[in-house]
Amino acid sequence: AQSVAQPEDQVNVAEGNPLTVKCTYSVSGNPYLFWYVQYPNRGLQFLLKYITGDNLVKGSYGFEAEFNKSQTSFHLKKPSALVSDSALYFCAVRDTGFQKLVFGTGTRLLVSP
Amino acid sequence: GAVVSQHPSWVICKSGTSVKIECRSLDFQATTMFWYRQFPKQSLMLMATSNEGSKATYEQGVEKDKFLINHASLTLSTLTVTSAHPEDSSFYICSARKGQLSYEQYFGPGTRLTVT
């Protein structure tokens, strides 16, 4: 069965510094990988996805993610963090044979001024 | 765009009553909708997948008689929590997919249910 792991419950970074939120996956076949962000008491907002093609995927709000097949990772990155980036981030995977998304446990990002 | 709405955004009900949550795709037709449940500080747990015009597919451990899902049109799915109990209190989120070949799900803003 497909799964994703987000090893960090929380990531703290100072505003203006680069940020990385980690995600590793396990799936049979080609992975379809996603990052979503959730603000308090809100649904999830789509940030970016990897289906195929370039390993570096650019998404919304200046975020990008790097797909690394050998390390089975899909880390979310941003060159310069903003306080407004503080939120809960979810990595998700969808196997090609299934409709549903499987989410990681989430990583809370806290950007300090 | 692809906007999904949920109604109500929050609801308080008494134990033993039923409550209905609506999920609508506002600017696209959703052949498939998903219902998730999220406990505080936890990830989303898929409850069921519903395809328009057919019965929902429930995940293991989810009581289909308690969580009734109806997907009667391409823009509306409803989740009814029957005979609600305090342990049903949670944040319920729906998502919608545009087509069978679509990779993306568009999420609603969520509904906070509190059962007293």
Interface residues (C-beta under 8 A of the other chain):
Chain A: Y32 F34 Y36 N41 R42 G43 L44 Q45 F46 K49 I51 F90 R94 Q99 K100 L101 V102 F103 G104 T105 G106
Chain B: V4 Q6 T32 F34 Q42 S43 L44 L46 T49 F91 I93 S95 R97 Y103 E104 Q105 Y106 F107 G108 P109 G110 R112
